[in-house]
Structures are given as structure tokens and as C-alpha cells.
């Protein structure tokens, strides 16, 4: 019976996002809140901030979940507050770009509901080690558990379909992991996120009709981080998120500081006259996963998308394999 409810909430989130996205896109276009798709020769103007549909769908679905008592109320409340806070940060960043140091700080502060409501379990399982007691250290790591995935997903949202596509795989990984662990009640959180992402992908896939904006990418990343903490699958989610984490690490280490992608003058990827993408050889351009993918030869945006999806699929499979390893050592 609970599997039927899981599917119903996944479907609810999907339907809400599916109908909200074009509605919000129309409003954004009328408000002239549009962005240039820089990886297209004709430079089309695409409605921004359509990730509001994802944020709204997740919150509405989670609020409805309250009435069914499937999930511990404090956990669900912590999840909703964290997502709402990060979503607000994303809206502010879309309307007026935040300082590159302020944005990760604010997203880290969004973890406060999880800490204050004590909605965490400070005994994570680590492969080859087993259960580790981190009663003092764990709460101090929670802000990073929200800020890192939120900003890592935000930094990866550069090509059509990449954010909802890769994060759908990661959400599915979380859902499968929780079903394997028989934590049926906790599986509602990734199910709700997965439904919203699948619907949004239909509009954001190549050629994109909408952009998520920071409100979308930050919300999704924070949701993944919150799910990892609240459902106690931290190691699993870290492995599944590895392409996003490495992309962020490459960029930050090559620039040598926190930066806002809008302020980068020399972009890591350039558009050729034939419509293909090539790595920018300029030393000032940040090193990113996309730049490394394109270093061998120019590729189409679709080809780059497929490679990033494949890398995320591999990391997701490794995450599930790690789950079985943890179960063997626990």
C-alpha cells in the first residue's frame, strides 16, 4: 500500500510542476525576465526563474504529506523550511546577483531548521569502518551538507537538461537506496523531488524552453543535501553527486576563490561557427567538467549532455554498490 502512496506523491509533484512551469514561464516572459541561451548560434531568449515551479511543487507536495503521517513531523518540517529558505535565496540571487561569498553562507544557514529541530542522526555508516559516532562534529558538518550540494548543482546548471537530468538520476538513486533499506516512509522525500525534476526536464531538455534560474538549481541541490541528512544516506549521496562536486572543485581551485559565474569574463566553453562547443584554451577561463570533456575535440551540446549524464549514471551505480558494501560492514 505504501508503494502506491509513494507513486501518488511522485505523480502529484510531477503534475504540479508540469502545469506550473509553462504558467511561470509565460509570466517571466511578460516581465522580460529572460536569459540568453549562449550555447546556441541564434542566441534565443529563454524565460528565467522557472525553477519556481520545482520549489512550489516540492513545498505543496510536502505540506500535503503532513496529513498522512508517513514521515516524522519534525523531519518533514525541517525539510520544508530548509527548501523554502534556499528557494528564497535563489529568488534574491536571480533578481539581484548575490556576492559569491554571501550566497554559500546563506545556503549554509538554511540548514538551521535541521539542526534546531535535531532532525539528524549523528551516527553515519562509512564503508570499511561501519557506524561512526559524531555527536559533536556532525551538527557542525550539516551546514556544509546543504551549502555544498546546493552550490554544486547550481554551478553545473549550464547546459540544456543537465540540472534536471542528472539530479533525476541522483534522486532516483536516493529513492532506490531507501527502498533497499526498507525505509519506506523516508522514501517520500526523494519521490517528491524526482517527480518535480522529471516534469521540469520535459521543458528544460534540448532545446530548452525554460531556464530554472538559481531558484531552481539551488533548491534542487539543497533538497538533495537535506534528503541525505534526514534519511541518513550521506555517503550514498556524496558518491552520486561526485560529478557535480568535482565540477565545483575544479572551478574553485582554478580560479582560486569563490566566484559568481556571471562575473567570469573568459568562459570555459566557447561556441564555434558550426554550432559545436569547444574548450576555451584561455588560461583565465575556469577549469570545469565541461571544459575537460571538450578538451579532446569539439562536441554538440547534446553530446556534452549525454557524457555528463553517463558520468552521473556511473556515480549513481557506484553509490548503490556502496550501499551494499555498507550493509555488509554494518
RABELGI-V200375 format. One record per backbone hydrogen bond with DSSP energy under -1.0 kcal/mol. NH is the residue of the N-H (numbers start at 1). CO is the residue of the C=O. If there is no record, write none. Layout:
nh:NH co:CO
nh:NH co:CO
This chain:
nh:5 co:1
nh:6 co:2
nh:7 co:3
nh:8 co:4
nh:9 co:5
nh:10 co:6
nh:11 co:7
nh:12 co:8
nh:13 co:9
nh:14 co:10
nh:15 co:11
nh:16 co:12
nh:17 co:13
nh:18 co:14
nh:19 co:15
nh:20 co:16
nh:21 co:17
nh:24 co:20
nh:25 co:21
nh:26 co:22
nh:27 co:23
nh:28 co:24
nh:29 co:25
nh:30 co:26
nh:31 co:27
nh:32 co:29
nh:33 co:28
nh:34 co:32
nh:35 co:46
nh:37 co:44
nh:38 co:36
nh:40 co:37
nh:46 co:35
nh:48 co:33
nh:50 co:211
nh:51 co:212
nh:52 co:49
nh:53 co:50
nh:55 co:51
nh:56 co:52
nh:57 co:53
nh:58 co:54
nh:59 co:55
nh:60 co:56
nh:61 co:57
nh:62 co:58
nh:63 co:59
nh:64 co:60
nh:65 co:61
nh:67 co:64
nh:68 co:65
nh:76 co:72
nh:77 co:73
nh:78 co:74
nh:79 co:75
nh:80 co:76
nh:81 co:77
nh:82 co:78
nh:83 co:79
nh:84 co:80
nh:85 co:81
nh:86 co:82
nh:87 co:83
nh:88 co:84
nh:89 co:85
nh:90 co:86
nh:91 co:87
nh:92 co:88
nh:93 co:89
nh:94 co:90
nh:95 co:91
nh:96 co:92
nh:103 co:99
nh:105 co:101
nh:106 co:102
nh:107 co:103
nh:108 co:104
nh:109 co:105
nh:110 co:106
nh:111 co:108
nh:112 co:109
nh:115 co:111
nh:116 co:112
nh:117 co:113
nh:119 co:114
nh:126 co:130
nh:129 co:126
nh:130 co:126
nh:132 co:124
nh:134 co:122
nh:138 co:134
nh:141 co:137
nh:141 co:138
nh:142 co:138
nh:145 co:141
nh:146 co:142
nh:147 co:143
nh:148 co:144
nh:150 co:146
nh:151 co:147
nh:152 co:148
nh:153 co:149
nh:154 co:150
nh:155 co:151
nh:156 co:152
nh:158 co:156
nh:162 co:159
nh:165 co:161
nh:166 co:162
nh:167 co:163
nh:168 co:164
nh:169 co:165
nh:170 co:166
nh:171 co:167
nh:172 co:168
nh:173 co:169
nh:174 co:170
nh:175 co:171
nh:176 co:172
nh:177 co:173
nh:178 co:174
nh:179 co:175
nh:180 co:176
nh:181 co:177
nh:183 co:178
nh:184 co:182
nh:187 co:183
nh:188 co:185
nh:189 co:186
nh:191 co:187
nh:192 co:188
nh:193 co:189
nh:194 co:190
nh:195 co:191
nh:196 co:192
nh:197 co:193
nh:198 co:194
nh:199 co:195
nh:200 co:196
nh:201 co:197
nh:203 co:200
nh:204 co:200
nh:205 co:201
nh:209 co:203
nh:211 co:47
nh:217 co:213
nh:218 co:214
nh:220 co:216
nh:221 co:217
nh:222 co:218
nh:223 co:219
nh:224 co:220
nh:225 co:221
nh:226 co:222
nh:227 co:223
nh:228 co:224
nh:229 co:225
nh:230 co:226
nh:231 co:227
nh:233 co:228
nh:237 co:233
nh:238 co:234
nh:239 co:235
nh:240 co:236
nh:241 co:237
nh:242 co:239
nh:245 co:241
nh:246 co:242
nh:247 co:243
nh:248 co:244
nh:249 co:245
nh:250 co:246
nh:251 co:247
nh:252 co:248
nh:253 co:249
nh:254 co:250
nh:255 co:251
nh:256 co:252
nh:263 co:260
nh:270 co:278
nh:272 co:276
nh:275 co:272
nh:277 co:299
nh:278 co:270
nh:280 co:268
nh:285 co:282
nh:292 co:288
nh:293 co:289
nh:294 co:290
nh:299 co:277
nh:304 co:300
nh:305 co:301
nh:306 co:302
nh:307 co:303
nh:308 co:304
nh:309 co:305
nh:310 co:306
nh:311 co:307
nh:312 co:308
nh:313 co:309
nh:314 co:310
nh:315 co:311
nh:316 co:312
nh:317 co:313
nh:318 co:314
nh:319 co:315
nh:320 co:316
nh:321 co:317
nh:322 co:318
nh:323 co:319
nh:324 co:320
nh:325 co:321
nh:326 co:322
nh:327 co:323
nh:328 co:324
nh:329 co:325
nh:330 co:326
